[in-house]
Amino acid sequence: MADQQAQPAGPDFSQGVGLSDFSGTTLLGHVGDDDVLLVRSGSEIFAIDAHCSHYHGPLAEGLVDGGSIRCPWHHACFDLRTGEAARAPALNPLAVWQVEHEGDRIFVRRKREQPKAHVRGPLEAPAKIVIIGGGAAGFAAAEMLRRQDYRGSIVMLSSETAPPVDRPNLSKDYLAGSAPEDWLPLRPDSFYVDAAIDLRLKAEVTSIEPKARQVLLAGGEAVPYDRLLLATGAEPVRLPIPGADQPHVHVLRSLDDCRAIIASTEGARRAVVIGASFIGLEVAASLRARNIEVHVIGLEQRPMERVLGPAMGDFVRALHEEHGVIFHLGDTITAIDGKRANLKSGGVIEADLVVVGVGVRPRLALAEKAGLAIDRGVVVNAYLETSIPGIYAAGDIARWPDPHSGENIRVEHWVVAERQGQTAARNMLGQREVFDAVPFFWSQHYDVPVNYVGHAETWDEIAVDGDIAAKDCLLHYRRGGRDLAAASIYRDTASLEAEVAMERSAG
């Protein structure tokens, strides 16, 4: 069996493949031990690595759109000519291979030298860029600045104790015990040294002084900037109830938080998760993977109904119940007395650990103090610039004009934060790139992934294609007959097609 699994995929492209054998858009094969994908785009044929550089998704099942290919799992996008990871969540490029035509046969024998990433060329070259925040947006901005051949100073001020990590993993595989910690860093420590990014951990920024163009730190140091990116992210909501400050009561946002939860699972028999939305239920699934009894308490009548609607909410609840999760919905915790969690309805649950996942709040204090325009977030324009020139905002704090919904929106999605960081980086270099990416997030529950594209705060219709219970469906969230968002289970190509359709209908 092991020999069969090690067998390379498809035809050996070094031996050639007939044009008649390549009639579709993609063809999976190999060159030596490397899986390679032939891709047809218009009249051209390209050859690239067959797997996404993010989580190794199968690009053969992705979507070709012009000169790019999109990953079916988490919607990363790659340039077919250069292999560049054009859109997060992938950051590393794909290898590109030389395609040779001999008569009516195609041969792929060797990799091309990695072409340089597309650099439009800075219209301006600020000497000093400061980034406040060590999460998705801040990291993606710093990485993109260097990818764009920016040679100036980058100072990255992070309140975290660890360099930027793959935060979605904290509630999923890492918490479940199925991913080692060395999978978590977005880049090794050496990257920051090699890229000349001055990453300062445990940095406490006390204020921004726009007129002096400097940032003040808790120790009194002033850090000057020519361009500033505010990417302070969000912080978990903590319950104002007695006992919430005990050591076995946790929130989940940082690597330190996750390590503390994992430490609490040692010898634990029962856990209470407060909150029945995405983070809470991903935590529940991960704790069940550790054979801990899990009780989920939530105010809502159905989990995730506010985002996914009633039918998907019922499905998600049933899925978790199949895996042994016990729900207490329409209820809340009034106090945690030692290990006794007291329910408002009068019940008591004895728990060895408690995880609070009732949402997050954007960290706006610095922005408010600096005089930036605020509207339930930091107000930015289409270029992610705030009301003060030279200061940009990205990620969980940013409220931007979304061309798809026609509204000013703020979302708390990892991929959105990364993509905004990338756009903000290019715009700090003067490239004037409109941020128009369709929001995307994914959630994992046991073996069931849920992908969601678009943004629908309200809708008047949910059109279901397929069968939710059979884990094969695409749901369209519509208002006034217009698609605002789509959620899917195992309809990866349809999810990508919905994303492209939303991009094309914008404006």
ABEGO torsion letter per residue (X at the ends): XAAAAABBBEBBAAAEBBAAABABABBBBBBEABBBBBBBBEABBBBBBABBABAGBBAAABBBBEABBBBAAAGBBBBAAAGBBABOABABBBBBBBBBBBEABBBBABBBBBBBBBBAEBABBBABBBBBEABAAAAAAAAAAAAAGBABBBBBBBABABBBBBAAAAABAAAAGABBAAAABABBAAAAAAAGBBBBBGBBBABBBAAAGBBBBAAGBBBBBABBBBBAEBBBBBBBBBGAABAABBBBABAAAAAAAAAAABGBABBBBBEABAAAAAAAAAAAAAGBBBBBBBABABBGAAAAEAAAAAAAAAAAAAAGBBBBBGBBBABBBEABBBBAAGBBBBBABBBBBAEBBBBAAAAAAAGBBBBGEBBBBAAGBBABBGBBBBEAABBBBBAAAGBBBBBBBAAAAAAAAAAAAAAAAGAGBBBABBBBBBBBBEABBBBBBEBBABBABBBBBEBAAAGBBBBBBBBGGBBABBBBBGBAAAAAAAAAAAAAABX
